[in-house]
Amino acid sequence: MNARLTILGSLALALTAANLSAVGYTVAVDGFYTGEADAEPEGTSLDGDLKTWQVGADMEIEAGNYREGMLVGNFGYALRRYEAGVDLVDDTFEEDFDMLSVGLRYQTQLQGQWGLTTFAGATFGQGEDGDLGEGGTYAVAALADYNFNQALTVSFGLAYFTQLGDDDQVIPLVAVRWQINERWMLRTYDGVYLNYDLSGDGRQTMDAFVSWQNDSYSIGSVNGDEIYLNDEGFVAGVRYTYTLPGGLKLSPYLGYWFGRQVEERDEHDHTLSEVDVDPTWIVGGNISMEF
């Protein structure tokens, strides 16, 4: 409950501070599909395979500007499907999962070269036998931004987030946005992204990226204890983005999902089962429209 109150308070402060002039909207649909990967439950001689696909939609609203205060809100939904022959607890692991997400980011310039970035967000995930309310995770973050010049900004701060079936955490954050030259840009925050402007005017770009994936869901209860599924790992790949006249963007990507582990935990932080998933390819894309 304290985490939820912290999130709501952060959202209210951001709404109060933002200058809501110059509102822009972005709507997007996205999805991915993975190759078949070997999956082996730890502590057993069992072996199976796992494929995953996902489709989703997202809406983003941006208001204000960085100098006077900029507020960005996003709302999203995703449907994920696991197709597997892997035993987790007492069932074959093959069902649909729903996830709702909401986030709010506030940025503003302070005195001199300093700025401030704050974020509050929540995600709610459930399996077919889960409870969306029990599958909620929450996060807040605050970073100080230092603008060395127009090309380089370094941000540092702290993030607090909750986890399903695990302890809450507070971690340090460091992020960099560096416009190396007219064509190259490096960005870190939720991953590492190296962007190259193919066309020179921003209409065609290529990204090389590595990002951390961590998704959690409520999947039901056993003897009165809530059970959660956590799917985590790294995705590395390349993405091509083409911007059409009118603001329509097409962004296909091809990547490699590795270091992946799927585990079930109960509400008392006990691990019930773990499945190590071998690396496999992932192909996906995003179509977005700005208004």
C-alpha positions, 0 to 999 in steps of 0.5 A: 500500500505504501508503494501505491501511495508513493506512486499516486503522490508522484503522479499528482506532483508531476501533474501540478508542476507541468505546463500543459501547453503544446500537447502531442500524442503518439499511438503505437502497435508492436509485437515480437516472435521468438524461435524455439529454444531448449528449456530445462527446469533446474534440478531435474533431468526434464527437457523441453522447448519454449516459444514466445510471442507478444502483441501490444498497443501503447498511447503516449501523451506529451505536454509542455517543454523541457525549459518550462516543464515537460510531462509525458504519460503512457498507457499500454496493453500487451498479450503474451503467449507461451508455447511450451513443453516445460513443466512448471510446478504441476502444469504444462506451461502454455497459456496467455498472459495479459499486462497493463502498464501506466507511466508518467515522466516529468522533466524540467530545466533548473538553474544553469546546466542542471535539470530534473527527471522524475518517473512513476509507473506501474505494471499489472500482469496476470495469467489465465488463473491469476488476479490482475490486482495481485500482479502489480509492480510499482516504480519511482525514480528521480534523477539530476540531469547535468547538461555539459553542452547541447550534445552531452547530458549525464543523469544520476539518481535513485530508483525504488521498485517493487517485485512480485515474490521478491524484496523491494529494491532501491538501486542507483541510476546513471544515464547518458545521452550523447550526440557524438556527431551529426550522425551518431548518438549514444543513449543509456537508461533502460538499456544501451542504444547506439543510433546512426542516422542513415539519411542525415535528416532523421527519417531513416535510422539504425539502432544497435541495442542491448536491453534488460527484459523483466516481466512478472505476472500473477498466475493463481494461488496454491494453498492460499498463497499467491503464485507469480511468474517472472520472465527475465533476460537480455535482448541484443539486436539491431533496429531499422526505423523509417519515418514516413511523411505525416509522422508514421514510423515503421521500426522492424528489429531482429535480435537475440534473447539470451541469459533468460530464466523463467521462474515461479515464486510464492508471496513469501519469496520462495522459489518454486521452480526455475527454468533456464532457457537457451538463447534464441532469435527474436524478431519484432517491430513497432508501428507508431503515429504521431499527432 
